[in-house]
Amino acid sequence: MKTKAIVYRAHGAPSSVAHLEEIELPQLQPNQVRVRVLFAPINPADLNAIEGTYPIRPSSWPAVPGGEGAGIVEEAGSEVTALEPGKLVLLPRAAGSWCEQTIVPADSLVAVPRGIPPEQAAMLRVNPATALRMLLDFVDLQPGEWIIQNAANSAVGRAVIQIAHARGLKTLNVVRRPELINELKSAGADAVLLEGDTLDENIQAATGGAPVRLGLNSVGGESALRLANVLAEGGTIVTFGAMGRQPLRIPNGLLIFNDLRWRGFWVSRWYEKASADARSAMFGELFALAQRGVVRSPVEKIYPLEEIGAALARVQEGGRAGKILLSPGK
């Protein structure tokens, strides 16, 4: 059986090496499921994977990109009893979701409950999961406490705002563009600050002097240092991205006198190490938030596979109003 897919046969610039082709699906095995992909986002990690700068590499060539997505079960192998045709599911991480159809092990899929739009389900596995884990796993935050993050208008940043608000936490959000201030406040942000401003004074005014014990960094360089400088003694800064492509600067004084903790987070490693019960509990919480409309990722545009060139061009431009999705088998 053949299906359309975006494939690449060597690492390089996504716009140069990723193309639409027709590929042969493997034969369905008793423990596998054939899924028709409805939506698949284009995430920065997907571009890095195509470029060859991401730690996860293809196991064989040609490779199909796409680290997350949602689809409908079309056919189940003879040993599969828990998933019936017609069920909406989340594809496993790094499954290669930029295709019309794919065959995956049944036990790698996550069934999506009713009440969640498939385009929103397609975006739950990476960014909202990253936001939730960072809010839960590094500092024992209590309702009413403050956190600070840079690149707050990113997909993870918006999920942090939404989930923190739902859990009674308060967010200080650093952005580059003033037009984002009201937008993020309307999404639940408690305070939005401009990158480069004197954070100390603005944060004191916003928090009333309350300590900030957690900082989330996806930029690096001077931006990360500004976050670290406003954390309370014993605070933790978690780095999960490097949009600014600048290394972290960790002054000796922040370690010696402020006893700050510098940590890193990669959601792929969390999935590798988490137990089945831990993964199930996390998806249960994310699904509940999505059903209530608490976690919702804005979508700027949805492209068919035939327009992959335009989709890749748009996702690498600035000033987007939301995520770029592919609709392979919709």
C-alpha positions in Angstrom: 0.0 0.0 0.0 1.4 3.4 -0.9 1.0 6.7 0.8 2.1 10.3 0.3 4.8 11.5 2.7 7.4 14.3 3.1 10.8 12.6 3.0 14.5 13.5 3.1 17.4 11.4 2.1 20.2 13.5 3.6 20.6 16.2 6.2 20.5 19.8 5.0 18.3 22.9 4.8 14.7 21.7 5.1 13.5 23.6 2.0 16.2 21.9 0.0 16.1 18.3 1.2 12.5 17.7 2.2 10.1 16.8 -0.6 6.7 15.2 -1.2 6.9 11.6 -2.4 4.9 8.5 -2.6 6.3 5.7 -0.3 5.3 2.1 0.3 3.8 1.3 3.7 5.1 -1.9 5.4 2.8 -4.8 5.9 0.6 -4.5 9.0 1.8 -6.8 11.8 -0.6 -8.3 14.4 0.5 -5.8 17.1 0.4 -2.8 14.9 -2.2 -0.2 13.8 -2.5 1.8 10.6 -3.3 5.5 11.3 -4.5 8.1 8.9 -2.8 11.3 10.0 -5.1 14.3 10.4 -2.8 17.0 11.6 1.0 17.3 12.3 2.7 20.5 13.5 6.0 21.8 12.3 8.1 22.2 15.4 11.6 23.7 15.6 12.9 20.2 16.6 11.5 18.9 13.3 13.6 21.4 11.4 16.7 20.6 13.5 16.2 16.9 12.8 16.1 17.5 9.0 19.2 19.7 9.4 21.0 17.0 11.3 21.5 19.2 14.4 19.0 17.3 16.7 20.2 14.4 18.9 17.6 12.0 17.5 18.7 10.7 14.1 16.8 8.7 11.5 17.3 4.9 11.9 17.1 4.5 8.1 16.7 6.4 4.8 14.6 7.9 3.4 13.3 9.4 6.6 9.9 11.0 7.2 10.0 14.0 9.6 7.5 14.9 12.2 7.8 14.5 16.0 4.1 14.6 16.9 0.6 14.5 15.4 -2.9 13.1 15.7 -4.8 10.7 13.5 -7.6 8.2 13.1 -7.1 4.5 13.5 -8.0 3.0 10.1 -7.0 -0.6 10.6 -5.8 -2.7 13.6 -3.7 -5.9 13.6 -5.2 -9.2 14.7 -3.7 -8.9 18.3 -4.9 -5.3 18.9 -8.0 -5.1 21.1 -7.8 -1.7 22.8 -8.0 0.5 19.7 -10.8 0.3 17.2 -11.0 1.9 13.7 -12.3 5.4 14.0 -10.5 6.2 17.3 -8.6 9.5 17.5 -5.0 8.9 18.7 -1.8 10.7 19.4 1.1 9.4 17.4 4.2 8.3 19.2 7.1 10.8 19.4 9.4 10.9 16.4 7.0 8.6 14.5 7.4 10.5 11.3 4.0 12.2 11.2 4.4 14.2 8.0 2.6 11.6 5.9 -0.9 10.6 4.9 -0.8 7.2 6.7 1.6 5.4 8.9 1.9 2.1 10.7 3.0 2.0 14.3 2.9 -0.3 17.3 -0.5 -0.2 19.0 1.0 0.2 22.4 2.8 3.4 21.4 -0.4 5.3 20.7 -2.4 7.4 23.1 -6.2 7.4 22.8 -7.7 10.9 22.8 -10.9 11.4 24.8 -13.9 13.1 23.3 -14.2 16.9 23.3 -10.7 17.7 22.0 -10.3 19.0 18.5 -7.9 16.9 16.5 -5.7 19.9 15.5 -5.3 20.7 19.2 -4.6 17.1 20.1 -1.9 17.0 17.5 0.0 19.6 19.5 -0.2 18.2 23.0 2.7 15.8 23.1 5.6 18.2 22.9 5.0 21.8 24.0 2.2 21.6 26.6 4.0 18.5 28.0 7.2 20.4 28.2 5.5 23.3 30.0 3.7 21.0 32.5 6.8 19.0 33.4 8.9 22.1 34.0 6.2 23.6 36.3 6.0 20.3 38.3 9.4 18.7 38.3 12.0 21.3 39.4 10.6 23.5 42.2 7.7 22.6 44.6 5.7 25.7 43.7 2.6 26.6 45.7 -0.4 28.5 44.5 0.3 32.3 44.4 4.0 31.9 43.7 5.7 33.6 40.8 7.7 32.2 37.9 9.6 34.0 35.2 10.2 33.0 31.5 11.7 34.5 28.4 10.3 34.0 24.8 6.9 33.9 26.5 5.1 34.1 23.2 6.5 30.8 22.0 4.4 27.7 22.0 5.9 26.4 25.2 5.7 29.9 26.7 1.9 30.2 26.0 1.4 26.7 27.4 3.3 27.8 30.6 1.0 30.8 31.0 -2.1 28.7 30.5 -1.2 25.8 32.8 0.3 28.1 35.5 -2.9 30.1 35.5 -5.0 27.0 35.9 -2.8 25.8 38.8 -3.0 29.2 40.6 0.6 30.2 39.8 1.6 33.7 38.6 3.8 34.4 35.6 6.3 37.1 34.7 6.7 36.9 30.9 9.6 38.5 29.0 9.0 39.2 25.2 10.7 41.3 22.5 7.7 43.0 20.9 5.4 45.5 22.8 2.4 44.4 20.7 2.5 41.0 22.6 1.9 42.6 26.0 -1.9 42.8 25.8 -2.2 39.6 23.8 -0.5 37.6 26.5 -2.3 39.3 29.3 -5.6 38.4 27.7 -4.3 34.8 27.6 -3.7 34.8 31.4 -0.3 36.3 31.9 0.0 38.2 35.1 2.8 40.5 33.9 4.5 41.0 30.6 7.9 42.7 30.4 10.0 43.8 27.4 13.4 42.2 26.9 16.1 44.7 27.7 14.1 46.6 30.2 15.3 46.8 33.8 13.7 43.6 35.0 14.5 44.2 38.7 12.4 47.3 39.1 9.5 46.0 37.0 9.4 42.7 38.8 9.4 44.3 42.2 6.4 46.4 41.1 4.6 43.4 39.6 5.2 41.0 42.5 5.2 43.3 45.4 8.6 42.0 46.4 7.6 38.3 46.4 10.4 35.9 45.6 10.7 34.3 42.2 12.1 30.7 42.6 11.7 29.3 39.1 13.0 30.7 35.7 12.4 29.1 32.4 14.9 29.9 29.7 14.6 29.1 25.9 16.8 31.9 24.6 20.3 31.7 26.3 22.9 34.4 26.3 22.1 37.8 28.0 18.4 37.0 28.2 19.0 33.9 30.4 21.4 35.9 32.5 18.7 38.6 33.1 16.4 35.9 34.3 19.0 34.4 36.7 19.7 37.8 38.2 16.2 38.2 39.4 15.7 34.8 41.0 15.5 34.4 44.7 18.4 32.8 46.7 18.3 29.0 46.0 16.2 29.6 42.9 16.3 27.3 39.8 16.7 28.3 36.1 15.7 25.6 33.7 17.0 25.8 30.1 15.0 23.9 27.4 15.9 25.9 24.3 18.5 28.1 22.7 16.7 30.4 20.3 19.3 33.1 20.7 22.1 30.6 19.7 24.2 32.1 22.5 25.8 30.0 25.3 24.8 30.4 28.9 26.9 32.8 31.0 26.9 31.6 34.7 28.6 34.2 36.9 30.5 32.8 39.8 28.6 35.1 42.2 25.2 33.7 41.3 26.5 30.3 42.2 28.4 31.2 45.3 26.3 33.9 46.9 22.8 33.1 45.5 23.2 29.3 45.3 21.2 29.2 42.1 20.5 25.8 40.4 21.1 25.6 36.7 19.2 22.7 35.1 18.3 21.5 31.7 15.1 19.8 30.3 14.4 17.8 27.2 10.9 16.3 26.9 12.2 13.4 24.8 14.4 12.2 27.6 11.5 12.5 30.0 9.4 10.2 27.8 12.3 7.7 27.7 12.6 7.5 31.4 9.0 8.0 32.6 7.0 5.0 33.7 3.8 4.0 31.8 1.8 5.3 34.9 3.6 8.6 34.8 3.0 9.1 31.1 -0.7 8.1 31.6 -1.1 10.6 34.5 0.5 13.4 32.5 -1.7 12.8 29.4 -4.7 12.6 31.7 -4.0 16.1 33.1 -3.2 17.5 29.6 -6.4 16.0 28.2 -8.5 17.4 31.0 -7.0 20.9 30.4 -7.6 20.6 26.7 -11.2 19.5 27.2 -11.8 22.6 29.3 -10.1 24.8 26.7 -7.4 25.8 29.2 -4.6 24.5 27.0 -5.1 25.7 23.5 -2.4 26.5 20.9 -3.2 29.2 18.4 -2.9 28.0 14.7 -2.0 30.5 12.0 -2.4 28.3 9.0 -2.9 24.7 8.0 -1.1 23.5 4.8 -1.6 20.3 2.7 1.4 18.2 2.1 1.5 19.5 -1.5 2.4 23.0 -0.1 5.3 21.8 2.1 7.6 24.4 0.6 5.3 27.3 1.6 4.8 25.8 5.0 8.5 25.5 5.7 9.1 29.0 4.5 6.4 30.4 6.7 7.5 28.5 9.8 11.0 30.0 9.6 9.7 33.6 9.4 9.1 35.8 12.4 5.9 37.4 13.6 3.6 34.5 13.1 0.2 34.5 14.8 0.4 30.8 15.8 1.6 27.3 14.8 1.9 26.0 11.3 0.2 22.6 10.8 0.2 20.1 8.0 -3.0 18.3 7.2 -1.8 15.1 5.5 -4.8 12.8 5.5 -7.7 15.2 6.5 
